[in-house]
Amino acid sequence: MADACARAWLITGDEAWRDRVDLAARWFMGLNDTGAQLYEPSSGGGRDGLTQEGTNHNQGAESTLAALSALQLARLVA
């Protein structure tokens, strides 16, 4: 989502797309349905899942890459 929105912002210059990149990154930081943080700054890992009780504590490659990518894109377009 962050990548698609960043590309849309680069192509159109529409600030709404830039805001959505930021929103996608903030989702990993706890702006989601449960308020749980999926990105773990101390390890640099992204948690694998979001449940009603919180997060799955596994930090797989795909989740970590998704979190890092979203956070980097938000910083890039800021």
Biopython code that builds the backbone (N, CA, C, O; Angstrom):
import numpy as np
from Bio.PDB.StructureBuilder import StructureBuilder

atoms = [
    (1, "MET", "N", (0.822, -1.175, 0.000)),
    (1, "MET", "CA", (0.000, 0.000, 0.000)),
    (1, "MET", "C", (0.874, 1.248, 0.000)),
    (1, "MET", "O", (0.639, 2.183, -0.765)),
    (2, "ALA", "N", (1.884, 1.250, 0.867)),
    (2, "ALA", "CA", (2.765, 2.419, 0.950)),
    (2, "ALA", "C", (3.467, 2.666, -0.376)),
    (2, "ALA", "O", (3.588, 3.811, -0.811)),
    (3, "ASP", "N", (3.924, 1.613, -1.015)),
    (3, "ASP", "CA", (4.627, 1.760, -2.290)),
    (3, "ASP", "C", (3.700, 2.309, -3.372)),
    (3, "ASP", "O", (4.081, 3.213, -4.117)),
    (4, "ALA", "N", (2.498, 1.771, -3.459)),
    (4, "ALA", "CA", (1.545, 2.245, -4.463)),
    (4, "ALA", "C", (1.193, 3.714, -4.237)),
    (4, "ALA", "O", (1.112, 4.488, -5.190)),
    (5, "CYS", "N", (0.989, 4.091, -3.003)),
    (5, "CYS", "CA", (0.652, 5.485, -2.693)),
    (5, "CYS", "C", (1.829, 6.415, -2.958)),
    (5, "CYS", "O", (1.641, 7.532, -3.440)),
    (6, "ALA", "N", (3.042, 5.963, -2.647)),
    (6, "ALA", "CA", (4.223, 6.777, -2.919)),
    (6, "ALA", "C", (4.391, 7.002, -4.416)),
    (6, "ALA", "O", (4.729, 8.104, -4.849)),
    (7, "ARG", "N", (4.156, 5.966, -5.198)),
    (7, "ARG", "CA", (4.248, 6.117, -6.655)),
    (7, "ARG", "C", (3.183, 7.063, -7.176)),
    (7, "ARG", "O", (3.453, 7.887, -8.049)),
    (8, "ALA", "N", (1.973, 6.949, -6.644)),
    (8, "ALA", "CA", (0.895, 7.847, -7.062)),
    (8, "ALA", "C", (1.246, 9.290, -6.721)),
    (8, "ALA", "O", (0.980, 10.197, -7.511)),
    (9, "TRP", "N", (1.840, 9.508, -5.553)),
    (9, "TRP", "CA", (2.246, 10.859, -5.156)),
    (9, "TRP", "C", (3.328, 11.395, -6.089)),
    (9, "TRP", "O", (3.274, 12.552, -6.508)),
    (10, "LEU", "N", (4.317, 10.546, -6.416)),
    (10, "LEU", "CA", (5.385, 10.980, -7.312)),
    (10, "LEU", "C", (4.859, 11.334, -8.697)),
    (10, "LEU", "O", (5.359, 12.259, -9.336)),
    (11, "ILE", "N", (3.866, 10.612, -9.155)),
    (11, "ILE", "CA", (3.311, 10.846, -10.490)),
    (11, "ILE", "C", (2.380, 12.048, -10.511)),
    (11, "ILE", "O", (2.435, 12.866, -11.430)),
    (12, "THR", "N", (1.528, 12.155, -9.503)),
    (12, "THR", "CA", (0.488, 13.190, -9.531)),
    (12, "THR", "C", (0.822, 14.435, -8.719)),
    (12, "THR", "O", (0.333, 15.523, -9.023)),
    (13, "GLY", "N", (1.646, 14.286, -7.694)),
    (13, "GLY", "CA", (1.907, 15.395, -6.790)),
    (13, "GLY", "C", (0.755, 15.690, -5.845)),
    (13, "GLY", "O", (0.793, 16.671, -5.102)),
    (14, "ASP", "N", (-0.268, 14.847, -5.871)),
    (14, "ASP", "CA", (-1.442, 15.027, -5.013)),
    (14, "ASP", "C", (-1.077, 14.672, -3.569)),
    (14, "ASP", "O", (-0.691, 13.540, -3.278)),
    (15, "GLU", "N", (-1.204, 15.647, -2.677)),
    (15, "GLU", "CA", (-0.827, 15.465, -1.282)),
    (15, "GLU", "C", (-1.609, 14.351, -0.580)),
    (15, "GLU", "O", (-1.127, 13.783, 0.400)),
    (16, "ALA", "N", (-2.795, 14.040, -1.066)),
    (16, "ALA", "CA", (-3.585, 12.955, -0.456)),
    (16, "ALA", "C", (-2.824, 11.640, -0.524)),
    (16, "ALA", "O", (-2.918, 10.828, 0.397)),
    (17, "TRP", "N", (-2.074, 11.414, -1.595)),
    (17, "TRP", "CA", (-1.298, 10.179, -1.713)),
    (17, "TRP", "C", (-0.148, 10.172, -0.719)),
    (17, "TRP", "O", (0.167, 9.130, -0.143)),
    (18, "ARG", "N", (0.474, 11.309, -0.515)),
    (18, "ARG", "CA", (1.562, 11.397, 0.457)),
    (18, "ARG", "C", (1.032, 11.124, 1.863)),
    (18, "ARG", "O", (1.684, 10.449, 2.660)),
    (19, "ASP", "N", (-0.145, 11.649, 2.160)),
    (19, "ASP", "CA", (-0.764, 11.396, 3.466)),
    (19, "ASP", "C", (-1.034, 9.915, 3.666)),
    (19, "ASP", "O", (-0.917, 9.402, 4.778)),
    (20, "ARG", "N", (-1.393, 9.234, 2.595)),
    (20, "ARG", "CA", (-1.687, 7.798, 2.696)),
    (20, "ARG", "C", (-0.416, 6.971, 2.909)),
    (20, "ARG", "O", (-0.463, 5.919, 3.547)),
    (21, "VAL", "N", (0.707, 7.435, 2.385)),
    (21, "VAL", "CA", (1.983, 6.763, 2.668)),
    (21, "VAL", "C", (2.257, 6.851, 4.166)),
    (21, "VAL", "O", (2.634, 5.863, 4.795)),
    (22, "ASP", "N", (2.069, 8.023, 4.720)),
    (22, "ASP", "CA", (2.273, 8.221, 6.153)),
    (22, "ASP", "C", (1.315, 7.347, 6.966)),
    (22, "ASP", "O", (1.710, 6.759, 7.973)),
    (23, "LEU", "N", (0.083, 7.265, 6.535)),
    (23, "LEU", "CA", (-0.903, 6.438, 7.222)),
    (23, "LEU", "C", (-0.499, 4.963, 7.198)),
    (23, "LEU", "O", (-0.640, 4.263, 8.200)),
    (24, "ALA", "N", (-0.001, 4.495, 6.058)),
    (24, "ALA", "CA", (0.445, 3.102, 5.948)),
    (24, "ALA", "C", (1.596, 2.825, 6.916)),
    (24, "ALA", "O", (1.627, 1.774, 7.556)),
    (25, "ALA", "N", (2.529, 3.750, 7.024)),
    (25, "ALA", "CA", (3.652, 3.572, 7.952)),
    (25, "ALA", "C", (3.162, 3.599, 9.401)),
    (25, "ALA", "O", (3.617, 2.810, 10.229)),
    (26, "ARG", "N", (2.248, 4.494, 9.697)),
    (26, "ARG", "CA", (1.727, 4.596, 11.064)),
    (26, "ARG", "C", (0.935, 3.347, 11.466)),
    (26, "ARG", "O", (0.825, 3.046, 12.654)),
    (27, "TRP", "N", (0.392, 2.629, 10.501)),
    (27, "TRP", "CA", (-0.316, 1.380, 10.796)),
    (27, "TRP", "C", (0.632, 0.419, 11.511)),
    (27, "TRP", "O", (0.242, -0.248, 12.469)),
    (28, "PHE", "N", (1.874, 0.352, 11.042)),
    (28, "PHE", "CA", (2.858, -0.526, 11.680)),
    (28, "PHE", "C", (3.253, -0.021, 13.065)),
    (28, "PHE", "O", (3.717, -0.799, 13.899)),
    (29, "MET", "N", (3.075, 1.267, 13.313)),
    (29, "MET", "CA", (3.462, 1.869, 14.581)),
    (29, "MET", "C", (2.310, 1.914, 15.589)),
    (29, "MET", "O", (2.465, 2.468, 16.678)),
    (30, "GLY", "N", (1.162, 1.340, 15.238)),
    (30, "GLY", "CA", (0.064, 1.228, 16.191)),
    (30, "GLY", "C", (-1.220, 1.922, 15.789)),
    (30, "GLY", "O", (-2.216, 1.829, 16.506)),
    (31, "LEU", "N", (-1.222, 2.619, 14.657)),
    (31, "LEU", "CA", (-2.457, 3.259, 14.198)),
    (31, "LEU", "C", (-3.243, 2.232, 13.369)),
    (31, "LEU", "O", (-3.369, 2.350, 12.150)),
    (32, "ASN", "N", (-3.764, 1.224, 14.077)),
    (32, "ASN", "CA", (-4.527, 0.144, 13.444)),
    (32, "ASN", "C", (-5.713, -0.189, 14.354)),
    (32, "ASN", "O", (-5.904, 0.453, 15.387)),
    (33, "ASP", "N", (-6.495, -1.173, 13.976)),
    (33, "ASP", "CA", (-7.729, -1.484, 14.708)),
    (33, "ASP", "C", (-7.522, -1.810, 16.181)),
    (33, "ASP", "O", (-8.404, -1.542, 16.996)),
    (34, "THR", "N", (-6.386, -2.376, 16.536)),
    (34, "THR", "CA", (-6.164, -2.765, 17.932)),
    (34, "THR", "C", (-5.213, -1.831, 18.673)),
    (34, "THR", "O", (-5.069, -1.940, 19.891)),
    (35, "GLY", "N", (-4.573, -0.928, 17.968)),
    (35, "GLY", "CA", (-3.606, -0.034, 18.594)),
    (35, "GLY", "C", (-2.283, -0.712, 18.906)),
    (35, "GLY", "O", (-1.464, -0.170, 19.648)),
    (36, "ALA", "N", (-2.071, -1.900, 18.342)),
    (36, "ALA", "CA", (-0.851, -2.659, 18.609)),
    (36, "ALA", "C", (0.249, -2.274, 17.625)),
    (36, "ALA", "O", (0.004, -2.115, 16.429)),
    (37, "GLN", "N", (1.443, -2.129, 18.138)),
    (37, "GLN", "CA", (2.590, -1.799, 17.302)),
    (37, "GLN", "C", (3.132, -3.069, 16.668)),
    (37, "GLN", "O", (3.467, -4.025, 17.368)),
    (38, "LEU", "N", (3.217, -3.078, 15.347)),
    (38, "LEU", "CA", (3.743, -4.242, 14.642)),
    (38, "LEU", "C", (5.218, -4.112, 14.301)),
    (38, "LEU", "O", (5.876, -5.118, 14.034)),
    (39, "TYR", "N", (5.746, -2.909, 14.305)),
    (39, "TYR", "CA", (7.182, -2.718, 14.078)),
    (39, "TYR", "C", (7.867, -2.624, 15.430)),
    (39, "TYR", "O", (7.421, -1.884, 16.306)),
    (40, "GLU", "N", (8.942, -3.365, 15.601)),
    (40, "GLU", "CA", (9.686, -3.393, 16.852)),
    (40, "GLU", "C", (11.025, -2.680, 16.650)),
    (40, "GLU", "O", (11.961, -3.272, 16.113)),
    (41, "PRO", "N", (11.127, -1.418, 17.075)),
    (41, "PRO", "CA", (12.350, -0.645, 16.830)),
    (41, "PRO", "C", (13.619, -1.276, 17.402)),
    (41, "PRO", "O", (14.686, -1.163, 16.799)),
    (42, "SER", "N", (13.521, -1.930, 18.541)),
    (42, "SER", "CA", (14.724, -2.487, 19.163)),
    (42, "SER", "C", (15.341, -3.614, 18.340)),
    (42, "SER", "O", (16.559, -3.790, 18.351)),
    (43, "SER", "N", (14.518, -4.374, 17.632)),
    (43, "SER", "CA", (15.037, -5.471, 16.818)),
    (43, "SER", "C", (15.047, -5.125, 15.333)),
    (43, "SER", "O", (15.740, -5.768, 14.545)),
    (44, "GLY", "N", (14.279, -4.111, 14.956)),
    (44, "GLY", "CA", (14.147, -3.768, 13.537)),
    (44, "GLY", "C", (13.212, -4.708, 12.807)),
    (44, "GLY", "O", (13.159, -4.696, 11.577)),
    (45, "GLY", "N", (12.471, -5.523, 13.546)),
    (45, "GLY", "CA", (11.589, -6.512, 12.941)),
    (45, "GLY", "C", (10.146, -6.077, 12.898)),
    (45, "GLY", "O", (9.704, -5.225, 13.669)),
    (46, "GLY", "N", (9.424, -6.682, 11.978)),
    (46, "GLY", "CA", (7.988, -6.454, 11.866)),
    (46, "GLY", "C", (7.241, -7.708, 12.281)),
    (46, "GLY", "O", (7.558, -8.805, 11.821)),
    (47, "ARG", "N", (6.268, -7.554, 13.130)),
    (47, "ARG", "CA", (5.489, -8.713, 13.591)),
    (47, "ARG", "C", (4.605, -9.246, 12.466)),
    (47, "ARG", "O", (4.179, -8.503, 11.582)),
    (48, "ASP", "N", (4.341, -10.546, 12.521)),
    (48, "ASP", "CA", (3.654, -11.233, 11.429)),
    (48, "ASP", "C", (2.146, -11.084, 11.395)),
    (48, "ASP", "O", (1.546, -11.302, 10.342)),
    (49, "GLY", "N", (1.517, -10.729, 12.476)),
    (49, "GLY", "CA", (0.067, -10.705, 12.426)),
    (49, "GLY", "C", (-0.552, -9.830, 13.481)),
    (49, "GLY", "O", (0.067, -9.499, 14.492)),
    (50, "LEU", "N", (-1.789, -9.461, 13.224)),
    (50, "LEU", "CA", (-2.570, -8.633, 14.130)),
    (50, "LEU", "C", (-3.823, -9.414, 14.481)),
    (50, "LEU", "O", (-4.575, -9.826, 13.599)),
    (51, "THR", "N", (-4.045, -9.617, 15.788)),
    (51, "THR", "CA", (-5.212, -10.354, 16.248)),
    (51, "THR", "C", (-6.007, -9.477, 17.215)),
    (51, "THR", "O", (-5.568, -8.380, 17.561)),
    (52, "GLN", "N", (-7.147, -9.944, 17.642)),
    (52, "GLN", "CA", (-7.941, -9.198, 18.605)),
    (52, "GLN", "C", (-7.204, -9.026, 19.930)),
    (52, "GLN", "O", (-7.461, -8.070, 20.663)),
    (53, "GLU", "N", (-6.297, -9.935, 20.240)),
    (53, "GLU", "CA", (-5.548, -9.891, 21.497)),
    (53, "GLU", "C", (-4.249, -9.115, 21.384)),
    (53, "GLU", "O", (-3.603, -8.864, 22.401)),
    (54, "GLY", "N", (-3.852, -8.734, 20.205)),
    (54, "GLY", "CA", (-2.585, -8.023, 20.013)),
    (54, "GLY", "C", (-1.881, -8.510, 18.772)),
    (54, "GLY", "O", (-2.489, -8.647, 17.710)),
    (55, "THR", "N", (-0.586, -8.771, 18.910)),
    (55, "THR", "CA", (0.196, -9.168, 17.741)),
    (55, "THR", "C", (0.729, -10.584, 17.883)),
    (55, "THR", "O", (0.865, -11.116, 18.984)),
    (56, "ASN", "N", (1.027, -11.176, 16.733)),
    (56, "ASN", "CA", (1.772, -12.420, 16.681)),
    (56, "ASN", "C", (3.231, -12.004, 16.872)),
    (56, "ASN", "O", (3.710, -11.124, 16.158)),
    (57, "HIS", "N", (3.934, -12.603, 17.799)),
    (57, "HIS", "CA", (5.285, -12.147, 18.121)),
    (57, "HIS", "C", (6.353, -12.623, 17.147)),
    (57, "HIS", "O", (7.508, -12.209, 17.250)),
    (58, "ASN", "N", (5.985, -13.489, 16.201)),
    (58, "ASN", "CA", (6.939, -13.896, 15.183)),
    (58, "ASN", "C", (7.286, -12.690, 14.316)),
    (58, "ASN", "O", (6.411, -11.890, 13.985)),
    (59, "GLN", "N", (8.546, -12.560, 13.952)),
    (59, "GLN", "CA", (8.993, -11.471, 13.090)),
    (59, "GLN", "C", (9.608, -12.069, 11.831)),
    (59, "GLN", "O", (10.825, -12.226, 11.732)),
    (60, "GLY", "N", (8.751, -12.399, 10.875)),
    (60, "GLY", "CA", (9.201, -13.007, 9.635)),
    (60, "GLY", "C", (9.765, -11.992, 8.655)),
    (60, "GLY", "O", (9.604, -10.782, 8.818)),
    (61, "ALA", "N", (10.424, -12.512, 7.642)),
    (61, "ALA", "CA", (11.071, -11.655, 6.643)),
    (61, "ALA", "C", (10.070, -10.771, 5.910)),
    (61, "ALA", "O", (10.314, -9.578, 5.728)),
    (62, "GLU", "N", (8.951, -11.343, 5.488)),
    (62, "GLU", "CA", (7.986, -10.562, 4.714)),
    (62, "GLU", "C", (7.422, -9.403, 5.526)),
    (62, "GLU", "O", (7.292, -8.290, 5.018)),
    (63, "SER", "N", (7.089, -9.662, 6.776)),
    (63, "SER", "CA", (6.531, -8.617, 7.637)),
    (63, "SER", "C", (7.571, -7.552, 7.950)),
    (63, "SER", "O", (7.264, -6.360, 7.974)),
    (64, "THR", "N", (8.783, -7.980, 8.186)),
    (64, "THR", "CA", (9.858, -7.035, 8.472)),
    (64, "THR", "C", (10.121, -6.149, 7.263)),
    (64, "THR", "O", (10.266, -4.935, 7.403)),
    (65, "LEU", "N", (10.183, -6.746, 6.077)),
    (65, "LEU", "CA", (10.414, -5.952, 4.868)),
    (65, "LEU", "C", (9.262, -4.996, 4.586)),
    (65, "LEU", "O", (9.485, -3.866, 4.153)),
    (66, "ALA", "N", (8.047, -5.437, 4.826)),
    (66, "ALA", "CA", (6.889, -4.565, 4.612)),
    (66, "ALA", "C", (6.939, -3.368, 5.560)),
    (66, "ALA", "O", (6.694, -2.236, 5.143)),
    (67, "ALA", "N", (7.249, -3.610, 6.812)),
    (67, "ALA", "CA", (7.326, -2.522, 7.793)),
    (67, "ALA", "C", (8.448, -1.555, 7.446)),
    (67, "ALA", "O", (8.241, -0.341, 7.429)),
    (68, "LEU", "N", (9.630, -2.083, 7.169)),
    (68, "LEU", "CA", (10.761, -1.221, 6.847)),
    (68, "LEU", "C", (10.509, -0.412, 5.577)),
    (68, "LEU", "O", (10.851, 0.769, 5.508)),
    (69, "SER", "N", (9.920, -1.043, 4.588)),
    (69, "SER", "CA", (9.614, -0.340, 3.343)),
    (69, "SER", "C", (8.634, 0.798, 3.571)),
    (69, "SER", "O", (8.845, 1.906, 3.080)),
    (70, "ALA", "N", (7.567, 0.535, 4.310)),
    (70, "ALA", "CA", (6.572, 1.572, 4.586)),
    (70, "ALA", "C", (7.185, 2.727, 5.360)),
    (70, "ALA", "O", (6.918, 3.891, 5.061)),
    (71, "LEU", "N", (8.008, 2.410, 6.357)),
    (71, "LEU", "CA", (8.641, 3.462, 7.159)),
    (71, "LEU", "C", (9.629, 4.279, 6.328)),
    (71, "LEU", "O", (9.699, 5.498, 6.478)),
    (72, "GLN", "N", (10.385, 3.627, 5.461)),
    (72, "GLN", "CA", (11.318, 4.344, 4.597)),
    (72, "GLN", "C", (10.590, 5.225, 3.590)),
    (72, "GLN", "O", (11.003, 6.358, 3.346)),
    (73, "LEU", "N", (9.525, 4.719, 3.012)),
    (73, "LEU", "CA", (8.762, 5.518, 2.052)),
    (73, "LEU", "C", (8.123, 6.736, 2.714)),
    (73, "LEU", "O", (8.079, 7.818, 2.129)),
    (74, "ALA", "N", (7.631, 6.552, 3.931)),
    (74, "ALA", "CA", (7.034, 7.690, 4.646)),
    (74, "ALA", "C", (8.101, 8.762, 4.895)),
    (74, "ALA", "O", (7.822, 9.957, 4.789)),
    (75, "ARG", "N", (9.286, 8.342, 5.217)),
    (75, "ARG", "CA", (10.383, 9.287, 5.442)),
    (75, "ARG", "C", (10.783, 9.967, 4.124)),
    (75, "ARG", "O", (11.086, 11.160, 4.099)),
    (76, "LEU", "N", (10.780, 9.207, 3.051)),
    (76, "LEU", "CA", (11.165, 9.730, 1.737)),
    (76, "LEU", "C", (10.210, 10.815, 1.252)),
    (76, "LEU", "O", (10.649, 11.830, 0.710)),
    (77, "VAL", "N", (8.927, 10.611, 1.439)),
    (77, "VAL", "CA", (7.948, 11.562, 0.907)),
    (77, "VAL", "C", (7.612, 12.686, 1.880)),
    (77, "VAL", "O", (6.879, 13.609, 1.527)),
    (78, "ALA", "N", (8.142, 12.618, 3.104)),
    (78, "ALA", "CA", (7.848, 13.639, 4.118)),
    (78, "ALA", "C", (8.393, 14.998, 3.725)),
    (78, "ALA", "O", (8.232, 15.967, 4.467)),
]
sb = StructureBuilder()
sb.init_structure("model")
sb.init_model(0)
sb.init_chain("A")
sb.init_seg("    ")
for serial, (resi, resn, name, xyz) in enumerate(atoms, 1):
    if name == "N":
        sb.init_residue(resn, " ", resi, " ")
    sb.init_atom(name, np.array(xyz, "f"), 0.0, 1.0, " ", f" {name:<3s}", serial, name[0])
structure = sb.get_structure()
